[in-house]
Amino acid sequence: MTFRSRTPSRPTRRRTREMDSRRSIYTTLAFGLAVAAAVAILGGVVFAYWYSDHWAAVSTVNGQSISKDAVRDRAAVDLARYDRQIRTYGQLRSQGVITSDEYAALSSQVTTNETPSTLYGNALNELQNEAILGQYAGKNAISVTDAQVAAQIDQDATVPPMRHVKVIGVSPVPTAPATVPSSADTLDALTKAQGYLDSIKSGAKKWDDVATAAGNPTTSSSGVGGDFGLTTADGLGLDPDLVEAVFGLAKKDDITTIIKGSDGVYRFATVTEIVPTSKDSGWLDAIKSAASESAYRSAAHGAAIKQAIKDKVISQYVTGSTTQRKVQEIALSPGFGQPGDGDEVKVRLMVFAPKHSVSGAASVVPTDAAWTEAKDRAQAAVDRLKNDPSLFDAMAKDTKNNDDTNFASQGGEVPWLPQPLFGAGSSAQTGLGYATLAPELFKAGIADKSIIGPVQESTAGYVVAEYLGRRPAPGQRIADIALQVALGSDFGTFASTQSEASDAAGGGDMGWVSPYMLSKEMQDAIFATPVGQVSTIVVSSGQSADSTGAPVTKVTGYWLFKVGAEQKRVADAAQQKRLLKVVFPAWLGELYTTAKVTTDQAALTVLSTTTAAAASAT
């Protein structure tokens, strides 16, 4: 059988048309899909860009995000507030309530906050703090009503009272080479401040003349020369007690009492102008016209929440019943050295300089007869003192006899100093420069009241010293006290004889200590100690600068606490007055510190710069 292949049939015209149509459909569909994909990609890019510019988090607070838009909105609200403030100050100037200089100073303070980096940084900080407080409020069932938010807006519209404040301060000056004032230095400062105050009140001297004589130690970056200008209570930047006293003065030119600040400076103040509180009737409309109303109400809600939390904290820790402890303390100052400097020695000094000039001694050649004359005078003084050491005080105060000017008025008495500070000192402190005398004072076995010298110091003269005693460094002394108390010695006796706190005479009795009354390190030690027991040693420290300006961590004090009793009690009136000033800031600081906050600083910088550039372009 023979097979033949069949000749393929030719496609008909109809079939050709069907294939062309199908091909066209596929092509169109493919093109459509490509266009859709391109649009989707473009849309994704646009959305991603929009999201990055608006919703992307610039910060997180315990996992809660703060978007760029939220920061923009808050910055706009703050800017509107600042503009309204400047307008209010302008009205006060026009009414003659404040001077043009005062207007310029107040406006300058506000415009500083309007710079983009500051504006956006502050806005983010406000939102972070509000997030922390909002989270706390949510966990503790704290809420605010619409009426409370409205009250906050009304408070925002209230222009606070202002006063033109002038301050005179006297700072205790450490006796060289010390860098920490002694009790005598502190008393001298108080006496001087009282003298200044009395001279003004009696009319013997004018305020500005006394301020010039006092020199006004630094009180605040805004209080140049002691003149703080026209300011609100919140803007004064002084200790709460002094701020309260200033805004409690009844009329212009009244003067406060002398108040010791937390920095140890004695201050009193006067007011030369009083601007009473007033109401800005157009406040809310002005804010709404320049910023988002919802963003402003959110800020007002945050402020109301903060006030509600503050009320709760005060109710709990100030006016409410809290667990308190009856405490005694032993406190030692850090001294003038640093840990590791070793024992301290107490002496009196006199210097017999060539040509009676300590400052010029280094320039007098060793062969000059003036050195021989100085040595003879020093030896004569030693001979007299060995016969009668009690003469040292009078001889040291006699400036015709004693050429030293640092300690002469105190009978030559030098504070307790470690060996390094008798010599050249360290990078952090300046010593006396008596490098030859220093090892003589720290020899073993020197009896009290021994007369040492004359010892030649080429940069000063011949030094004669009366040895008054030796003791361990503060860190060692507090450790020795802790050991003796642990072995059964009476805590109160050590407090009376060894403590340098103001309550030493009363056996170190601090009274009842409640939460947030003291620093966190002290509070933690006190409330961790069983009743009837003594705490571990508390060492406090702070930041300062060395002679090159580099930061240095320095010990600021040593403490031991004995807990005598524990009670659930309400603070007395004196305690409550003190607690009102310190509890909420301390509580709030602790809350902020425990929050986990992250900030995209680069994003914040871009946000502030791009927004500022856009604003300037318009």
C-alpha positions as a printed NumPy array, in Angstrom:
array([[  0.   ,   0.   ,   0.   ],
       [  1.258,   3.333,  -0.976],
       [  0.911,   6.38 ,   1.368],
       [  0.927,   9.914,   0.119],
       [  1.357,  12.973,   2.154],
       [ -1.64 ,  15.273,   2.087],
       [ -0.977,  18.704,   0.763],
       [ -1.604,  21.216,   3.609],
       [ -4.588,  23.379,   3.115],
       [ -4.116,  27.069,   2.683],
       [ -5.46 ,  29.306,   5.4  ],
       [ -8.66 ,  30.962,   4.418],
       [ -9.033,  34.697,   4.45 ],
       [-11.357,  34.436,   7.473],
       [ -8.835,  32.465,   9.493],
       [ -6.13 ,  35.006,   8.685],
       [ -8.299,  37.758,   9.986],
       [ -8.899,  35.825,  13.232],
       [ -5.165,  35.368,  13.807],
       [ -4.455,  39.041,  13.17 ],
       [ -7.209,  40.007,  15.582],
       [ -5.891,  37.69 ,  18.283],
       [ -2.371,  39.049,  17.804],
       [ -3.681,  42.593,  18.124],
       [ -5.525,  41.738,  21.328],
       [ -2.412,  40.183,  22.829],
       [ -0.32 ,  43.158,  21.832],
       [ -2.827,  45.582,  23.277],
       [ -3.124,  43.56 ,  26.462],
       [  0.654,  43.394,  26.84 ],
       [  0.946,  47.115,  26.253],
       [ -1.801,  47.784,  28.781],
       [ -0.107,  45.59 ,  31.351],
       [  3.173,  47.368,  30.727],
       [  1.504,  50.735,  31.144],
       [ -0.229,  49.532,  34.328],
       [  3.049,  48.223,  35.675],
       [  4.778,  51.498,  34.885],
       [  1.975,  53.441,  36.541],
       [  2.135,  51.129,  39.543],
       [  5.882,  51.563,  39.794],
       [  5.544,  55.323,  39.437],
       [  2.745,  55.329,  41.969],
       [  4.855,  53.259,  44.306],
       [  7.728,  55.672,  43.919],
       [  5.436,  58.642,  44.473],
       [  3.849,  56.971,  47.504],
       [  7.221,  55.987,  48.902],
       [  8.484,  59.534,  48.463],
       [  5.3  ,  60.959,  49.971],
       [  5.454,  58.502,  52.856],
       [  9.114,  59.299,  53.463],
       [  8.391,  63.02 ,  53.459],
       [  5.252,  62.873,  55.62 ],
       [  4.574,  59.697,  57.579],
       [  8.084,  58.356,  58.091],
       [  9.119,  58.375,  61.729],
       [ 11.678,  60.928,  62.802],
       [ 11.565,  59.573,  66.358],
       [ 10.161,  56.744,  68.435],
       [  9.133,  56.831,  72.087],
       [  8.843,  53.398,  73.657],
       [  7.935,  52.114,  70.182],
       [  5.446,  54.896,  69.416],
       [  6.365,  56.755,  66.216],
       [  6.462,  60.514,  65.733],
       [  6.098,  61.413,  62.06 ],
       [  7.643,  64.248,  60.116],
       [  4.205,  65.761,  59.591],
       [  3.628,  65.786,  63.349],
       [  6.887,  67.696,  63.839],
       [  5.976,  70.11 ,  61.019],
       [  2.551,  70.744,  62.537],
       [  3.966,  71.34 ,  66.004],
       [  6.679,  73.651,  64.649],
       [  3.956,  75.657,  62.87 ],
       [  1.999,  75.914,  66.132],
       [  5.067,  77.052,  68.035],
       [  5.937,  79.579,  65.363],
       [  2.415,  80.98 ,  65.558],
       [  2.776,  81.251,  69.32 ],
       [  6.078,  83.099,  68.998],
       [  4.668,  85.528,  66.438],
       [  1.746,  86.255,  68.734],
       [  4.126,  86.848,  71.641],
       [  6.088,  89.4  ,  69.635],
       [  2.838,  91.114,  68.674],
       [  1.827,  91.275,  72.36 ],
       [  5.19 ,  92.8  ,  73.297],
       [  4.707,  95.35 ,  70.524],
       [  1.345,  96.35 ,  71.975],
       [  2.875,  96.738,  75.444],
       [  5.562,  98.972,  73.952],
       [  2.953, 101.067,  72.128],
       [  1.006, 101.473,  75.365],
       [  4.149, 102.615,  77.169],
       [  4.026,  99.633,  79.53 ],
       [  7.497,  98.515,  78.476],
       [ 10.388, 100.43 ,  76.932],
       [ 11.776,  99.999,  73.439],
       [ 14.905,  98.367,  74.897],
       [ 12.786,  95.904,  76.842],
       [ 10.745,  95.161,  73.717],
       [ 13.942,  94.504,  71.782],
       [ 15.304,  92.19 ,  74.491],
       [ 12.042,  90.221,  74.821],
       [ 11.611,  89.94 ,  71.056],
       [ 15.205,  88.794,  70.634],
       [ 14.625,  85.921,  73.069],
       [ 11.596,  84.815,  71.03 ],
       [ 13.205,  85.139,  67.59 ],
       [ 16.092,  82.966,  68.75 ],
       [ 13.563,  80.155,  69.164],
       [ 12.292,  80.774,  65.627],
       [ 15.524,  79.688,  63.937],
       [ 14.72 ,  76.449,  62.042],
       [ 17.09 ,  74.131,  63.9  ],
       [ 15.873,  75.366,  67.286],
       [ 12.225,  75.482,  66.234],
       [ 12.134,  71.919,  64.938],
       [ 14.349,  70.565,  67.703],
       [ 12.057,  72.047,  70.338],
       [  8.953,  70.817,  68.496],
       [ 10.268,  67.249,  68.455],
       [ 11.279,  67.442,  72.118],
       [  7.769,  68.617,  73.038],
       [  6.199,  65.723,  71.106],
       [  8.555,  63.2  ,  72.69 ],
       [  7.739,  64.419,  76.197],
       [  4.016,  64.453,  75.436],
       [  4.244,  60.882,  74.148],
       [  5.927,  59.759,  77.368],
       [  3.32 ,  61.53 ,  79.488],
       [  0.483,  60.258,  77.313],
       [  1.687,  56.68 ,  77.719],
       [  1.934,  57.136,  81.47 ],
       [ -1.546,  58.661,  81.584],
       [ -2.969,  55.753,  79.589],
       [ -1.484,  53.19 ,  81.943],
       [ -2.721,  55.042,  85.023],
       [ -6.243,  55.976,  83.875],
       [ -5.492,  59.699,  83.781],
       [ -7.527,  61.7  ,  81.281],
       [ -8.656,  65.262,  80.736],
       [-12.006,  66.704,  79.705],
       [-12.786,  69.157,  76.938],
       [-13.243,  71.755,  79.673],
       [ -9.693,  71.155,  80.914],
       [ -8.32 ,  71.537,  77.394],
       [-10.313,  74.753,  76.998],
       [ -8.882,  75.965,  80.305],
       [ -5.375,  75.24 ,  79.006],
       [ -6.079,  77.265,  75.853],
       [ -7.341,  80.089,  78.059],
       [ -4.133,  79.863,  80.08 ],
       [ -2.095,  80.003,  76.863],
       [ -3.915,  83.227,  75.997],
       [ -2.983,  84.749,  79.344],
       [  0.111,  86.941,  79.276],
       [  2.01 ,  86.128,  82.501],
       [  3.177,  88.89 ,  84.851],
       [  6.631,  90.263,  84.156],
       [  9.129,  92.112,  86.284],
       [ 12.375,  93.911,  85.573],
       [ 14.731,  92.101,  87.924],
       [ 18.134,  93.094,  89.243],
       [ 20.21 ,  90.759,  91.372],
       [ 23.275,  91.252,  93.549],
       [ 25.195,  88.129,  94.457],
       [ 28.189,  87.364,  96.607],
       [ 29.996,  84.114,  95.983],
       [ 32.173,  82.519,  98.674],
       [ 35.76 ,  82.811,  97.481],
       [ 38.051,  79.89 ,  98.346],
       [ 41.205,  80.869, 100.137],
       [ 44.136,  80.029,  97.869],
       [ 45.136,  77.427,  96.912],
       [ 41.76 ,  75.901,  97.691],
       [ 39.126,  75.607,  94.991],
       [ 36.321,  74.865,  97.445],
       [ 35.191,  77.519,  99.979],
       [ 35.66 ,  76.779, 103.656],
       [ 33.001,  77.551, 106.275],
       [ 34.893,  80.76 , 107.035],
       [ 34.827,  81.719, 103.349],
       [ 31.084,  81.086, 103.292],
       [ 30.498,  83.209, 106.386],
       [ 32.567,  86.017, 104.859],
       [ 30.36 ,  85.955, 101.743],
       [ 27.155,  86.118, 103.791],
       [ 28.533,  88.974, 105.891],
       [ 29.517,  90.884, 102.773],
       [ 26.087,  90.332, 101.185],
       [ 24.387,  91.574, 104.354],
       [ 26.587,  94.662, 104.337],
       [ 25.628,  95.408, 100.734],
       [ 21.926,  94.963, 101.509],
       [ 22.09 ,  97.181, 104.602],
       [ 23.897,  99.961, 102.714],
       [ 21.151, 100.025, 100.048],
       [ 18.257,  99.902, 102.5  ],
       [ 19.719, 102.685, 104.609],
       [ 20.114, 104.884, 101.538],
       [ 23.866, 105.147, 102.011],
       [ 24.492, 103.633,  98.573],
       [ 22.576, 103.213,  95.336],
       [ 21.769,  99.818,  93.925],
       [ 23.863, 100.136,  90.764],
       [ 26.9  , 101.345,  92.722],
       [ 26.695,  98.335,  95.03 ],
       [ 26.164,  96.009,  92.053],
       [ 29.336,  97.376,  90.483],
       [ 31.29 ,  96.908,  93.707],
       [ 29.935,  93.373,  94.21 ],
       [ 30.947,  92.344,  90.726],
       [ 27.918,  90.04 ,  90.5  ],
       [ 29.116,  86.465,  90.115],
       [ 27.568,  84.642,  87.19 ],
       [ 23.961,  83.885,  87.979],
       [ 22.621,  83.055,  84.552],
       [ 23.6  ,  83.578,  80.962],
       [ 20.684,  86.018,  80.743],
       [ 21.607,  87.966,  83.869],
       [ 24.55 ,  89.944,  82.552],
       [ 25.83 ,  92.248,  85.262],
       [ 23.053,  91.095,  87.549],
       [ 20.381,  92.778,  85.375],
       [ 17.916,  90.174,  84.129],
       [ 15.755,  92.714,  82.368],
       [ 12.009,  92.286,  82.06 ],
       [ 11.218,  88.617,  82.566],
       [  8.547,  86.144,  83.599],
       [  8.957,  83.847,  86.573],
       [  9.598,  80.869,  84.258],
       [ 12.243,  82.808,  82.355],
       [ 14.16 ,  84.138,  85.351],
       [ 16.484,  81.143,  85.642],
       [ 17.294,  81.451,  89.35 ],
       [ 16.692,  79.255,  92.371],
       [ 12.967,  78.699,  93.058],
       [ 13.166,  80.402,  96.465],
       [ 14.59 ,  83.59 ,  94.963],
       [ 12.127,  83.563,  92.048],
       [  9.272,  83.203,  94.53 ],
       [ 10.63 ,  86.08 ,  96.598],
       [ 11.057,  88.323,  93.533],
       [  7.503,  87.797,  92.308],
       [  6.226,  88.195,  95.847],
       [  7.519,  91.786,  96.159],
       [  4.597,  94.173,  96.571],
       [  5.909,  97.161,  94.65 ],
       [  8.763,  98.571,  92.617],
       [ 12.123,  99.031,  94.368],
       [ 11.235,  96.597,  97.159],
       [ 14.114,  94.227,  97.976],
       [ 14.092,  90.552,  98.868],
       [ 15.922,  89.034, 101.794],
       [ 19.289,  87.324, 101.223],
       [ 18.789,  83.834,  99.832],
       [ 21.478,  81.204,  99.433],
       [ 21.296,  79.488,  96.051],
       [ 21.945,  75.855,  95.275],
       [ 25.307,  76.993,  93.869],
       [ 26.306,  78.485,  97.232],
       [ 25.964,  82.13 ,  96.106],
       [ 24.194,  84.568,  98.437],
       [ 21.753,  86.757,  96.468],
       [ 19.126,  89.41 ,  96.974],
       [ 17.051,  91.101,  94.302],
       [ 14.881,  94.09 ,  93.507],
       [ 12.31 ,  94.911,  90.825],
       [ 12.377,  98.217,  88.993],
       [  9.27 ,  97.586,  86.907],
       [  6.125,  95.473,  87.294],
       [  3.921,  94.468,  84.335],
       [  0.69 ,  92.826,  85.525],
       [ -0.9  ,  89.831,  83.836],
       [ -3.258,  90.418,  80.889],
       [ -5.422,  88.463,  78.434],
       [ -4.896,  88.175,  74.663],
       [ -8.493,  88.051,  73.381],
       [ -7.418,  87.202,  69.836],
       [ -5.078,  84.367,  70.797],
       [ -6.97 ,  81.346,  69.478],
       [ -8.019,  82.995,  66.219],
       [ -4.415,  84.059,  65.606],
       [ -3.102,  80.538,  66.158],
       [ -5.815,  79.014,  63.944],
       [ -5.004,  81.412,  61.105],
       [ -1.318,  80.451,  61.099],
       [ -1.356,  76.754,  62.019],
       [ -3.549,  73.68 ,  62.146],
       [ -6.266,  74.032,  64.77 ],
       [ -6.198,  70.292,  65.45 ],
       [ -2.413,  70.426,  65.962],
       [ -2.797,  73.287,  68.42 ],
       [ -5.58 ,  71.517,  70.322],
       [ -3.352,  68.443,  70.453],
       [ -0.62 ,  70.566,  72.051],
       [ -3.142,  72.029,  74.506],
       [ -4.352,  68.51 ,  75.29 ],
       [ -0.758,  67.443,  75.988],
       [ -0.244,  70.392,  78.343],
       [ -3.495,  69.585,  80.14 ],
       [ -2.411,  65.955,  80.544],
       [  0.899,  67.127,  82.009],
       [ -0.945,  69.321,  84.517],
       [ -3.258,  66.464,  85.466],
       [ -0.262,  64.198,  86.05 ],
       [  1.441,  66.939,  88.069],
       [ -1.646,  67.279,  90.254],
       [ -1.617,  63.526,  90.841],
       [  2.087,  63.468,  91.696],
       [  1.736,  66.39 ,  94.112],
       [ -1.299,  64.75 ,  95.69 ],
       [  0.675,  61.55 ,  96.105],
       [  4.064,  62.83 ,  97.243],
       [  3.473,  66.29 ,  98.711],
       [  0.061,  66.497, 100.336],
       [ -0.612,  62.778, 100.513],
       [  0.616,  60.113, 102.885],
       [  3.945,  58.593, 101.858],
       [  6.441,  56.172, 103.292],
       [  9.029,  58.326, 105.055],
       [ 12.157,  57.544, 106.988],
       [ 13.739,  59.192, 110.021],
       [ 17.371,  59.69 , 109.06 ],
       [ 20.682,  60.815, 110.511],
       [ 23.591,  61.726, 108.261],
       [ 27.346,  62.015, 108.329],
       [ 28.58 ,  64.169, 105.456],
       [ 32.135,  64.977, 104.463],
       [ 33.127,  67.529, 101.859],
       [ 35.466,  66.319,  99.12 ],
       [ 38.255,  68.516, 100.439],
       [ 40.633,  70.288,  98.093],
       [ 42.345,  67.261,  96.638],
       [ 41.076,  64.341,  94.629],
       [ 40.749,  60.656,  95.543],
       [ 44.221,  59.206,  95.603],
       [ 45.953,  62.376,  96.809],
       [ 46.438,  60.81 , 100.256],
       [ 46.438,  62.27 , 103.774],
       [ 45.748,  65.935, 104.515],
       [ 47.759,  68.231, 106.763],
       [ 46.651,  71.358, 108.619],
       [ 49.232,  74.148, 109.131],
       [ 49.734,  77.849, 109.652],
       [ 52.172,  79.621, 107.322],
       [ 54.26 ,  82.761, 107.25 ],
       [ 56.522,  83.819, 104.398],
       [ 59.585,  86.031, 104.676],
       [ 60.345,  87.21 , 101.166],
       [ 63.387,  89.016,  99.779],
       [ 62.556,  92.722,  99.544],
       [ 59.237,  91.843, 101.266],
       [ 57.712,  90.779,  97.947],
       [ 56.521,  87.184,  97.507],
       [ 55.53 ,  87.815,  93.884],
       [ 58.95 ,  89.265,  93.079],
       [ 61.051,  86.618,  94.822],
       [ 61.67 ,  84.568,  91.699],
       [ 63.38 ,  87.516,  90.013],
       [ 65.81 ,  88.133,  92.908],
       [ 69.134,  86.423,  92.242],
       [ 70.262,  83.929,  94.944],
       [ 73.349,  85.991,  95.776],
       [ 71.323,  89.105,  96.539],
       [ 71.639,  90.237, 100.168],
       [ 67.837,  90.437, 100.32 ],
       [ 67.727,  86.651, 100.6  ],
       [ 70.038,  86.73 , 103.624],
       [ 67.913,  89.425, 105.261],
       [ 64.752,  87.361, 104.637],
       [ 66.36 ,  84.256, 106.139],
       [ 67.442,  86.165, 109.242],
       [ 63.894,  87.44 , 109.77 ],
       [ 62.503,  83.94 , 109.315],
       [ 64.973,  82.434, 111.785],
       [ 64.171,  85.114, 114.344],
       [ 60.478,  84.237, 113.991],
       [ 61.229,  80.534, 114.471],
       [ 63.201,  81.254, 117.626],
       [ 60.314,  83.274, 119.107],
       [ 57.714,  80.666, 118.167],
       [ 59.646,  77.749, 119.637],
       [ 59.537,  79.547, 122.952],
       [ 55.83 ,  80.447, 122.579],
       [ 53.854,  78.854, 119.694],
       [ 50.753,  80.846, 120.726],
       [ 52.344,  83.926, 119.111],
       [ 51.88 ,  82.5  , 115.615],
       [ 48.402,  83.992, 115.047],
       [ 49.417,  87.549, 115.922],
       [ 52.727,  87.345, 114.066],
       [ 51.018,  86.013, 110.914],
       [ 48.463,  88.846, 110.944],
       [ 51.23 ,  91.449, 111.237],
       [ 51.847,  92.353, 107.586],
       [ 55.045,  94.17 , 108.527],
       [ 56.365,  90.84 , 109.742],
       [ 54.626,  88.359, 107.397],
       [ 54.962,  88.955, 103.645],
       [ 52.324,  86.392, 102.678],
       [ 49.004,  87.958, 101.6  ],
       [ 46.911,  84.836, 101.022],
       [ 46.483,  83.68 , 104.622],
       [ 47.7  ,  86.58 , 106.781],
       [ 44.206,  87.774, 107.703],
       [ 43.391,  84.266, 109.009],
       [ 46.472,  84.109, 111.207],
       [ 48.301,  82.148, 108.512],
       [ 45.865,  79.25 , 108.747],
       [ 45.694,  77.106, 105.609],
       [ 42.816,  74.685, 104.882],
       [ 43.417,  70.953, 105.205],
       [ 45.433,  70.063, 102.1  ],
       [ 46.96 ,  66.894, 100.642],
       [ 50.646,  66.899,  99.735],
       [ 50.177,  67.589,  95.985],
       [ 48.485,  70.913,  96.726],
       [ 51.308,  72.136,  98.938],
       [ 53.512,  71.696,  95.918],
       [ 52.821,  72.598,  92.311],
       [ 49.357,  71.049,  92.313],
       [ 47.847,  68.997,  89.524],
       [ 46.345,  69.67 ,  86.121],
       [ 42.97 ,  70.179,  87.776],
       [ 44.119,  72.479,  90.603],
       [ 46.798,  75.009,  91.41 ],
       [ 48.961,  74.268,  94.43 ],
       [ 50.75 ,  76.629,  96.792],
       [ 53.973,  76.057,  94.937],
       [ 55.901,  75.115,  98.083],
       [ 57.522,  71.98 ,  96.678],
       [ 60.41 ,  72.024,  99.185],
       [ 58.138,  72.487, 102.208],
       [ 55.623,  69.796, 101.17 ],
       [ 57.661,  66.671, 102.104],
       [ 58.71 ,  68.279, 105.405],
       [ 55.051,  68.541, 106.445],
       [ 54.293,  64.909, 105.658],
       [ 57.15 ,  63.267, 107.547],
       [ 56.069,  60.663, 110.058],
       [ 56.002,  61.447, 113.773],
       [ 55.671,  65.25 , 113.725],
       [ 54.133,  66.487, 116.963],
       [ 51.251,  68.962, 116.939],
       [ 52.294,  72.603, 117.385],
       [ 55.765,  71.829, 115.978],
       [ 57.455,  74.758, 114.234],
       [ 58.946,  73.826, 110.856],
       [ 61.424,  75.947, 108.941],
       [ 62.665,  78.21 , 107.755],
       [ 62.397,  76.408, 104.394],
       [ 63.555,  78.257, 101.315],
       [ 61.194,  78.394,  98.327],
       [ 62.88 ,  80.114,  95.403],
       [ 59.584,  81.447,  94.068],
       [ 58.383,  82.963,  97.354],
       [ 60.912,  83.322, 100.16 ],
       [ 61.592,  81.536, 103.445],
       [ 58.524,  79.722, 104.773],
       [ 57.837,  79.079, 108.445],
       [ 55.046,  76.668, 109.34 ],
       [ 53.224,  75.574, 112.477],
       [ 52.099,  71.965, 112.198],
       [ 48.509,  71.566, 113.47 ],
       [ 47.707,  67.974, 112.586],
       [ 47.287,  65.26 , 110.011],
       [ 44.267,  63.239, 108.969],
       [ 43.292,  60.747, 106.241],
       [ 41.713,  61.981, 102.995],
       [ 37.894,  62.354, 103.028],
       [ 37.299,  59.063, 101.216],
       [ 39.411,  57.205, 103.767],
       [ 37.836,  59.049, 106.705],
       [ 34.295,  58.151, 105.652],
       [ 35.426,  54.529, 105.219],
       [ 36.999,  54.549, 108.698],
       [ 33.813,  56.022, 110.191],
       [ 31.698,  53.386, 108.446],
       [ 33.907,  50.645, 109.887],
       [ 33.767,  52.042, 113.426],
       [ 29.992,  52.407, 113.276],
       [ 29.696,  48.84 , 111.961],
       [ 31.762,  47.691, 114.951],
       [ 29.296,  49.321, 117.343],
       [ 30.365,  52.967, 117.731],
       [ 27.569,  55.505, 118.139],
       [ 26.51 ,  57.063, 114.824],
       [ 25.3  ,  60.299, 116.446],
       [ 28.616,  60.839, 118.203],
       [ 30.509,  60.543, 114.939],
       [ 27.989,  62.878, 113.291],
       [ 28.549,  65.481, 115.999],
       [ 32.333,  65.286, 115.876],
       [ 33.148,  64.341, 112.289],
       [ 30.304,  65.424, 110.008],
       [ 30.63 ,  68.652, 108.042],
       [ 26.886,  69.029, 107.418],
       [ 24.883,  71.876, 108.976],
       [ 22.976,  69.396, 111.16 ],
       [ 26.143,  68.015, 112.807],
       [ 25.429,  69.775, 116.107],
       [ 22.178,  67.834, 116.34 ],
       [ 23.843,  64.481, 115.806],
       [ 23.205,  64.595, 112.06 ],
       [ 19.416,  64.541, 112.469],
       [ 17.852,  65.219, 109.042],
       [ 14.307,  64.667, 110.244],
       [ 11.846,  62.755, 108.08 ],
       [ 12.964,  62.077, 104.52 ],
       [ 10.285,  61.473, 101.89 ],
       [ 10.539,  60.364,  98.253],
       [ 12.064,  62.909,  95.834],
       [ 13.298,  65.152,  98.651],
       [ 16.969,  64.303,  98.026],
       [ 19.055,  63.362,  95.018],
       [ 18.314,  59.962,  93.518],
       [ 21.592,  58.437,  94.703],
       [ 20.922,  59.52 ,  98.294],
       [ 17.262,  58.486,  98.173],
       [ 18.111,  55.066,  96.773],
       [ 20.674,  54.469,  99.534],
       [ 18.31 ,  55.584, 102.3  ],
       [ 15.304,  53.538, 101.17 ],
       [ 17.429,  50.459, 100.445],
       [ 18.798,  50.42 , 104.01 ],
       [ 16.918,  48.334, 106.604],
       [ 15.453,  50.314, 109.505],
       [ 17.974,  50.586, 112.316],
       [ 20.904,  50.051, 109.977],
       [ 23.508,  52.275, 108.299],
       [ 23.685,  52.744, 104.534],
       [ 26.591,  52.023, 102.296],
       [ 28.853,  55.   , 101.551],
       [ 27.296,  57.372,  99.024],
       [ 29.8  ,  59.202,  96.833],
       [ 28.389,  62.041,  94.774],
       [ 30.182,  63.503,  91.787],
       [ 29.805,  66.243,  89.221],
       [ 31.381,  67.632,  86.091],
       [ 33.85 ,  70.501,  86.117],
       [ 36.735,  71.616,  83.936],
       [ 40.485,  71.441,  84.402],
       [ 42.922,  74.26 ,  83.653],
       [ 42.745,  73.455,  79.919],
       [ 38.952,  73.491,  79.854],
       [ 38.699,  69.72 ,  79.46 ],
       [ 35.797,  68.089,  81.352],
       [ 36.725,  66.418,  84.622],
       [ 34.528,  64.289,  86.866],
       [ 35.098,  65.354,  90.464],
       [ 33.82 ,  63.991,  93.742],
       [ 31.489,  66.489,  95.422],
       [ 30.869,  64.754,  98.732],
       [ 30.656,  61.589, 100.853],
       [ 27.659,  60.453, 102.935],
       [ 26.566,  57.841, 105.406],
       [ 22.932,  57.568, 106.501],
       [ 21.378,  55.823, 109.475],
       [ 17.709,  54.947, 109.176],
       [ 16.066,  55.207, 112.581],
       [ 12.414,  54.6  , 111.771],
       [  9.876,  54.293, 108.971],
       [  6.325,  55.625, 108.954],
       [  3.465,  56.23 , 106.593],
       [  2.848,  59.922, 107.188],
       [  1.858,  63.245, 105.673],
       [  4.643,  65.802, 105.32 ],
       [  4.49 ,  68.76 , 107.67 ],
       [  4.05 ,  72.31 , 106.381],
       [  7.787,  73.012, 106.092],
       [  8.358,  69.748, 104.229],
       [  5.468,  70.43 , 101.872],
       [  6.818,  73.872, 100.977],
       [ 10.14 ,  72.325, 100.073],
       [  8.619,  69.343,  98.284],
       [  6.389,  71.546,  96.111],
       [  9.513,  72.955,  94.486],
       [ 11.405,  69.737,  93.885],
       [  9.064,  66.742,  93.658],
       [  7.497,  67.094,  90.216],
       [ 10.701,  68.095,  88.37 ],
       [ 12.526,  65.17 ,  89.994],
       [  9.665,  62.753,  89.284],
       [  9.366,  63.996,  85.704],
       [ 13.1  ,  63.739,  85.097],
       [ 13.045,  60.169,  86.32 ],
       [ 10.122,  59.328,  84.011],
       [ 11.839,  60.892,  80.995],
       [ 15.114,  59.107,  81.783],
       [ 13.482,  55.672,  81.872],
       [ 11.782,  56.116,  78.479],
       [ 13.347,  54.539,  75.398],
       [ 13.606,  57.379,  72.886],
       [ 15.271,  57.235,  69.485],
       [ 15.795,  60.195,  67.136],
       [ 16.79 ,  60.233,  63.487],
       [ 18.942,  63.33 ,  63.801],
       [ 19.809,  63.384,  60.109],
       [ 16.12 ,  63.32 ,  59.18 ],
       [ 15.384,  66.096,  61.657],
       [ 18.162,  68.23 ,  60.194],
       [ 16.856,  67.693,  56.643],
       [ 13.318,  68.426,  57.822],
       [ 14.276,  71.766,  59.35 ],
       [ 16.527,  72.868,  56.498],
       [ 14.175,  71.895,  53.65 ],
       [ 11.181,  73.463,  55.349],
       [ 13.152,  76.634,  56.016],
       [ 14.282,  76.719,  52.372],
       [ 10.699,  76.258,  51.159],
       [  9.497,  79.018,  53.463],
       [ 12.155,  81.447,  52.226],
       [ 11.328,  80.608,  48.591],
       [  7.712,  81.613,  49.121]])
